[in-house]
Amino acid sequence: MYDMNEIIGSHDVLLVTLDTLRYDVAAELAATGQTPNLCRLLPGGQWERRHTPGSFTYAAHAAMLAGFLPTPARPGPHPRLFAGRFPGSETTAPGTWVFDAADLPSGLAQAGYHTVCVGGVGFFNKLTPLGSALPALFAESHWEPGFGVTDPDSLPNQIDRVAEILRRLPSTRRLFLLLNVAALHQPNWFYLDGAAPGDDSRDSHAAALRHADRHLGRLFALVRRPSFVIVCSDHGTAYGEDGHTGHRIGHEVVWTVPYGEFVLT
């Protein structure tokens, strides 16, 4: 575990959530060399198997933005990177960065960070009170239809916005950026050659990850150095397993997610 007390204040922090990415698909593509940009940066070139704190986007992100990142899928306790000050916490360790706020963006803002959200799925679209709740945690937030699940170019569009943000950010100001990537989420049939409209599948989910990997190389090239980066899924999704489709259910393919953290220098 990194000592986050040495990271916070000296590094930008980037949280990339690959919305709905399944662990089994991510691990399979990593093992077969189909996600080279991610594997170059992930420790050992592989994903860590973890359990999500929530079975759908809102629940998972609300937990993560309070410091409860996906938990290693092995017996604990597991010290956390970030934690709100809370008496009796059993996962706050010497290397945990502790903040006096209800959520991580507010805690980092108190530490001098500019906090930015570039949303993807509907819980970040700011079109309704519910869709505004997570973005409201940040000093600056962005969403437009071109960032959403129905646009095949959502990720490159989002990265264009990240580039604009970085260009105008003073070099002396630290950044906390949440990028919620919508490309993996249904609909994703349009990433798989020959798929019919609406024909989302495990294969099209994998094709969406290959697409995302191609563009994430550009994102990581843009990010300022030094940066502490977390790349993970918020939850998985089902494509017919045991009769289930989608998420917000207690199935293994939903609860098990890929996770990685690394420092860019």
C-alpha positions as CSV (number, residue, x, y, z in Angstrom):
1,M,0.0,0.0,0.0
2,Y,1.2,3.5,-0.9
3,D,1.6,5.9,2.0
4,M,-1.0,8.4,0.9
5,N,0.3,11.0,3.4
6,E,3.3,11.3,1.1
7,I,1.2,11.4,-2.0
8,I,-1.5,13.9,-1.1
9,G,-0.2,17.4,-1.6
10,S,2.7,16.4,-3.9
11,H,0.8,14.5,-6.6
12,D,-2.3,15.0,-8.7
13,V,-4.9,12.3,-8.1
14,L,-6.8,10.6,-10.9
15,L,-9.7,8.2,-10.4
16,V,-10.8,6.5,-13.7
17,T,-13.9,4.4,-13.3
18,L,-14.5,2.1,-16.2
19,D,-18.3,1.8,-15.7
20,T,-19.6,-1.8,-15.6
21,L,-16.3,-3.4,-16.5
22,R,-16.3,-7.1,-15.5
23,Y,-13.3,-8.6,-13.9
24,D,-13.3,-11.7,-15.9
25,V,-13.3,-9.8,-19.2
26,A,-10.6,-7.4,-18.1
27,A,-8.4,-10.2,-16.8
28,E,-8.9,-12.2,-20.0
29,L,-7.9,-9.3,-22.3
30,A,-4.9,-8.5,-20.1
31,A,-3.6,-12.1,-20.2
32,T,-3.9,-12.2,-24.0
33,G,-2.2,-8.9,-24.6
34,Q,-5.3,-7.1,-25.9
35,T,-5.1,-4.1,-23.6
36,P,-1.5,-3.0,-24.0
37,N,-1.9,0.6,-22.7
38,L,-3.4,-0.5,-19.4
39,C,-1.1,-3.5,-19.0
40,R,2.0,-1.3,-19.3
41,L,0.9,0.6,-16.2
42,L,-0.9,-1.9,-14.1
43,P,1.4,-3.6,-11.5
44,G,2.7,-6.7,-13.0
45,G,0.6,-6.0,-16.1
46,Q,-2.4,-7.5,-14.4
47,W,-5.6,-6.4,-12.7
48,E,-6.2,-7.0,-9.0
49,R,-9.4,-8.9,-8.3
50,R,-11.6,-6.9,-5.9
51,H,-15.2,-6.6,-4.6
52,T,-17.2,-3.5,-5.3
53,P,-18.9,-1.5,-2.5
54,G,-22.0,-1.2,-4.6
55,S,-23.8,-3.1,-7.4
56,F,-24.7,-0.1,-9.5
57,T,-23.1,3.2,-10.4
58,Y,-24.7,5.6,-7.8
59,A,-24.1,3.3,-4.8
60,A,-20.6,2.4,-5.9
61,H,-19.5,5.9,-6.6
62,A,-21.1,7.3,-3.5
63,A,-19.0,4.8,-1.5
64,M,-15.8,5.4,-3.4
65,L,-16.1,9.1,-3.1
66,A,-16.3,8.7,0.7
67,G,-13.0,6.7,0.6
68,F,-14.4,3.2,0.3
69,L,-12.7,1.9,-2.8
70,P,-13.2,-1.7,-4.0
71,T,-12.0,-4.2,-1.5
72,P,-9.4,-6.9,-2.2
73,A,-11.2,-10.2,-2.8
74,R,-9.3,-12.0,0.0
75,P,-9.6,-12.0,3.8
76,G,-8.8,-8.7,5.5
77,P,-8.8,-6.3,7.1
78,H,-7.7,-4.1,4.2
79,P,-6.3,-0.7,5.0
80,R,-7.8,2.1,3.0
81,L,-6.0,4.8,0.9
82,F,-8.4,7.5,2.0
83,A,-10.7,7.7,5.0
84,G,-12.9,10.3,6.5
85,R,-12.1,10.8,10.2
86,F,-14.4,8.3,12.0
87,P,-13.9,7.0,15.5
88,G,-13.4,3.3,15.6
89,S,-12.5,2.8,12.0
90,E,-10.8,-0.6,11.5
91,T,-9.4,0.1,8.1
92,T,-7.6,3.4,8.8
93,A,-3.9,2.7,8.9
94,P,-0.7,4.8,9.2
95,G,-0.5,5.1,5.4
96,T,-4.2,6.2,5.1
97,W,-4.8,9.8,4.3
98,V,-7.5,11.0,6.7
99,F,-9.7,13.9,5.9
100,D,-12.2,15.9,7.9
101,A,-15.1,16.0,5.5
102,A,-18.0,13.9,4.5
103,D,-16.6,13.0,1.1
104,L,-13.2,12.7,-0.6
105,P,-13.5,15.7,-3.1
106,S,-14.3,18.0,-0.2
107,G,-11.4,16.7,1.8
108,L,-9.0,17.1,-1.1
109,A,-10.4,20.6,-1.7
110,Q,-9.5,21.5,1.9
111,A,-6.0,20.2,1.1
112,G,-5.7,22.7,-1.8
113,Y,-6.8,20.5,-4.7
114,H,-9.0,21.7,-7.6
115,T,-11.7,18.9,-7.9
116,V,-13.1,18.1,-11.3
117,C,-15.6,15.5,-12.5
118,V,-16.0,14.5,-16.2
119,G,-19.0,12.3,-16.1
120,G,-20.2,9.6,-18.4
121,V,-23.3,7.6,-17.4
122,G,-26.6,9.0,-16.4
123,F,-25.8,9.5,-12.7
124,F,-23.5,12.2,-13.8
125,N,-25.6,14.0,-16.5
126,K,-26.9,16.8,-14.3
127,L,-30.3,16.7,-16.0
128,T,-32.1,15.8,-12.8
129,P,-31.5,16.3,-9.1
130,L,-30.4,12.7,-8.8
131,G,-28.1,13.1,-11.8
132,S,-26.6,16.2,-10.1
133,A,-25.9,14.7,-6.7
134,L,-22.5,13.2,-7.5
135,P,-21.2,16.0,-9.7
136,A,-22.2,18.5,-7.0
137,L,-19.4,17.1,-4.8
138,F,-16.8,18.7,-7.2
139,A,-15.8,22.3,-7.7
140,E,-16.1,21.8,-11.5
141,S,-18.1,19.1,-13.3
142,H,-18.8,18.3,-17.0
143,W,-21.3,16.3,-18.9
144,E,-22.8,16.4,-22.3
145,P,-24.6,13.9,-24.6
146,G,-21.3,13.2,-26.4
147,F,-19.9,11.8,-23.1
148,G,-22.8,9.4,-22.6
149,V,-23.5,5.8,-23.2
150,T,-25.1,6.2,-26.6
151,D,-22.1,7.9,-28.3
152,P,-19.4,5.5,-29.7
153,D,-16.9,8.3,-29.3
154,S,-17.7,9.1,-25.7
155,L,-14.3,8.4,-24.4
156,P,-12.3,10.4,-26.9
157,N,-14.8,13.2,-26.4
158,Q,-14.2,13.0,-22.6
159,I,-10.4,13.0,-23.0
160,D,-10.7,16.2,-25.2
161,R,-12.4,17.8,-22.3
162,V,-9.7,16.6,-19.8
163,A,-7.1,18.2,-22.1
164,E,-8.9,21.5,-22.0
165,I,-9.1,21.4,-18.2
166,L,-5.4,20.6,-17.9
167,R,-4.4,23.4,-20.3
168,R,-6.1,26.1,-18.1
169,L,-5.1,24.6,-14.7
170,P,-2.3,26.6,-13.0
171,S,0.9,24.5,-12.8
172,T,1.0,25.1,-9.0
173,R,-2.5,23.8,-8.3
174,R,-3.0,20.2,-7.6
175,L,-5.8,18.3,-9.3
176,F,-8.3,15.6,-8.3
177,L,-10.0,14.3,-11.4
178,L,-12.8,11.7,-11.6
179,L,-13.3,10.4,-15.1
180,N,-16.3,8.1,-15.4
181,V,-15.9,6.2,-18.6
182,A,-19.3,5.3,-20.2
183,A,-18.0,3.2,-23.1
184,L,-18.2,-0.2,-21.4
185,H,-21.8,0.3,-20.4
186,Q,-24.7,-1.0,-22.4
187,P,-25.3,-0.2,-25.3
188,N,-21.9,-1.4,-26.5
189,W,-22.8,-3.5,-29.5
190,F,-21.4,-0.8,-31.9
191,Y,-17.8,-1.6,-30.8
192,L,-18.1,-5.2,-32.1
193,D,-17.8,-5.7,-35.9
194,G,-20.9,-7.4,-37.3
195,A,-23.1,-6.9,-34.2
196,A,-26.7,-5.9,-34.8
197,P,-28.2,-2.8,-33.0
198,G,-29.1,-3.7,-29.5
199,D,-27.1,-7.0,-29.6
200,D,-25.0,-6.3,-26.5
201,S,-23.0,-9.3,-25.3
202,R,-19.9,-10.3,-23.4
203,D,-18.1,-10.1,-26.7
204,S,-19.2,-6.5,-27.4
205,H,-18.2,-5.6,-23.8
206,A,-14.7,-6.9,-24.5
207,A,-14.6,-5.0,-27.8
208,A,-15.6,-1.8,-25.8
209,L,-12.6,-2.5,-23.5
210,R,-10.2,-2.8,-26.4
211,H,-11.6,0.5,-27.7
212,A,-11.2,2.1,-24.3
213,D,-7.6,0.9,-24.0
214,R,-6.6,2.5,-27.3
215,H,-7.8,5.9,-26.0
216,L,-6.6,5.6,-22.4
217,G,-3.0,5.7,-23.7
218,R,-3.7,9.3,-24.8
219,L,-5.2,10.1,-21.4
220,F,-2.2,8.9,-19.5
221,A,0.1,10.8,-21.8
222,L,-1.8,14.0,-21.0
223,V,-1.8,13.6,-17.2
224,R,0.6,15.8,-15.3
225,R,3.5,14.3,-13.5
226,P,3.7,13.2,-10.7
227,S,0.2,11.7,-10.5
228,F,-1.3,8.9,-8.4
229,V,-3.8,7.0,-10.6
230,I,-6.5,4.6,-9.7
231,V,-8.2,2.7,-12.5
232,C,-11.1,0.4,-11.6
233,S,-14.6,-0.7,-12.3
234,D,-17.5,0.5,-10.2
235,H,-19.4,-2.8,-10.7
236,G,-19.7,-5.5,-13.3
237,T,-22.7,-6.5,-15.4
238,A,-24.5,-9.7,-16.5
239,Y,-25.0,-10.9,-20.0
240,G,-27.4,-13.8,-19.4
241,E,-25.5,-15.6,-16.5
242,D,-28.0,-17.6,-14.5
243,G,-30.7,-15.7,-16.4
244,H,-29.6,-12.3,-15.3
245,T,-29.0,-9.2,-17.5
246,G,-27.6,-5.9,-16.3
247,H,-26.6,-5.1,-12.7
248,R,-28.0,-3.9,-9.4
249,I,-28.1,-7.6,-8.5
250,G,-26.1,-9.8,-6.1
251,H,-24.3,-11.8,-8.8
252,E,-20.6,-12.7,-8.9
253,V,-20.1,-11.0,-12.3
254,V,-21.5,-7.8,-10.8
255,W,-19.7,-7.8,-7.4
256,T,-16.2,-8.8,-8.7
257,V,-14.3,-5.9,-10.4
258,P,-10.9,-5.2,-11.7
259,Y,-8.7,-2.7,-9.8
260,G,-5.2,-1.1,-10.4
261,E,-3.2,1.8,-8.9
262,F,0.1,3.2,-9.9
263,V,2.1,6.4,-9.9
264,L,3.0,8.3,-13.1
265,T,6.4,10.1,-12.8
